[in-house]
Amino acid sequence: MTTVLESLNNALYQALSKDENVILMGEDILSPYGGAFKVTKGLSDTFPGRVLTTPISEAALVGIGTGMALRGLRPVVEIMFGDFITLIGDQIINHAAKFNWMYNHQVEVPLVIRTPMGGRRGYGPTHSQSLEKLYLGTPGLRTLSPSFIGDPGRILMDVILNGHQPVLFAENKSLYNLSTEWETLRKEFFIQEIHPKNADTYSPTYVISIQGAPEANLTIASYGYMADLTRQAVLELAYQYEIFVEMIIPSQLSPFDYPEIVRSTKRTKKLLIVEEGNLTLGWGAEVVARTIESLGSQIESIRRLASEDTPIPASRPLESSVLPSVESIIEAARSMV
Amino acid sequence: MASIVDNTVNINLYQRLCQIRTFEETVLENFPKGVFFGTTHTYLGQEANAVGVFDTMEPGDIVFSNHRCHGHFLAYGGDMRALFAEMMGKSTGVCGGRGGSQHLQWRDFYSNGIQGGILPIATGMAIAEKKKESHKIVYVFLGDGTLGEGVVYESLNIASLWQAPILFVLENNRIAQTTPIEQAIAGEIRARFEAFGINTEELDSSDVLEIRDRARNLVKYIREQNAPAVLILNTYRFGPHSKGDDTRKADEIDSIRETRDPLIIHGARIDAEKKSQIRNEMIAKIHEAFEYALADPFPIIEKNPGGLFSVGFEGQR
């Protein structure tokens, strides 16, 4: 079994092997430690001098990566916890993401910023958030988020080697130990892989339904670890409640381009959006807005499921109560159909 | 004391000082006429810094400049018509009118209008060039006001740790917009850089030759040692921070102009007739660049200006 973590680690290894311009930087990423979540494990042994441990200076780190990218390298920066991306806001918004357009396309910034997001580990309010929502819609920034499905490593490797613009690569921590094997999934699910028109490297949107199920009567859009919870909920919804779902799972969150959500919702007339970031002004809000702009009164029902608008508590029962779960997805779906 | 140089060199340096001075005067003179859009931060009084420092530059070296970038851009060799056009928002501008006064990119010259944010980027550029063994170095500019930004110190720390071949040029004009350094900076400025173990030199001069000589020593060190250095230039700006926002007393500025004008100081080395010839030629060139830029077209409005980044659902197209 290959886990998401191994897949990402292998992608970094492959990228470093294939292009000597690839450089990894981050806090505590050297062997034997290999980063707080071990995504960079072992890499500094094989590529000394190209895997650099840094001071606790997230803003400078992203700035240095931007400078390297402007001068022809392909840097990958690890931000130890996604919560810390608040510290790199100026570097992303006023620098890395602006340069290509502001300088009239005279430069490119192929910079990848990887970071683990999400809760369920009891790390509490400042180490459990899904903050990618803060950056979605930033002009010039691409945001990718792998899920249980497909090949997370391929998404990462392709953007490191072939990307043209700054990328925020949000990895939900709960994904790391999941398997990336497709074969068992394919027995159960019919999986279509669609490539967004606005993606310049591999970052498919998946359209998934249960093999042989009747036509779907609900569309659920989700990404990251929420896609795995949705998968579990979808099975139960089908077998227990005869609610048949078409799942839409993008791996590119922004630029925002999900014609599959519109197409699916046009058929099912019902759309549920599941995300781990907090509800207000989140990813789901934009999905709702765009879908309604497209379909208007053809939609019968639309709902968002997200984390509560509170900080994420440390205590396990408290934390569980604010994050979406398989049960809350089932409940939301049942309320709509 | 500045080194003795021959007359051709002196004349060339004077021409470059005069170019920046006349360009910036033209900018301030024409702003009220409404030909420029947005704002500006002129380099009046600080001309010798860019001209002196860049006299140490070799082809392919990199510059990252800040909001007060016109002087740096012109001293780097940037085109006056393209700069005027950029400030007017014309399609012939340095960045096609997208950036305006503080956001320039041409060859290996870059500028951005965020205080301090450019320092890690310039540091990253220097580290990249070192890794590529290109032997290029980076010049990055900051002002006294920028010393309030935390990312400055993150950058200095890493530049020193990783021995980035970069010259940090601090232009201390003693006032940040309207706030004098006494109200913004605790302790010694120089000590802030030395604390990171970076080779730091300080100069209180508006003499282009002195500045050039001091920069030359540091640049030689950077190239030989593949390590960072800091040049603190204590200087004066004659004009407002932007336009009409100078809170200093008129007699204070008058006395600065008398004692610290780079054109007067360096001009003393050149005969009066030659100076007036240089000045007249420069006025004519700048007038021509300005008129061309004025006649240049505005950018064509693209329906989809975001290009790659612009999206919409198919149903709406």
Interface residues (C-beta under 8 A of the other chain):
Chain A: I23 L52 T54 P55 S57 A59 A60 L61 V62 G63 I64 G65 T66 G67 M68 A69 L70 R71 G72 L73 P75 D90 Q91 N94 H95 F99 W101 M102 Y103 N104 Q106 V107 P139 G140 Q165 N198 D200 P255 F256 D257 P259 V262 R290 T291 E293 S294 L295
Chain B: I62 C95 G96 R98 G99 H103 Q105 W106 Y110 N112 I114 G117 I118 L119 P120 I121 A122 T123 G124 M125 A126 I127 A128 E129 K131 K132 G150 V151 E154 S155 N157 I158 L161 W162 G306 G307 L308 F309 S310 V311 F313 E314 G315 Q316
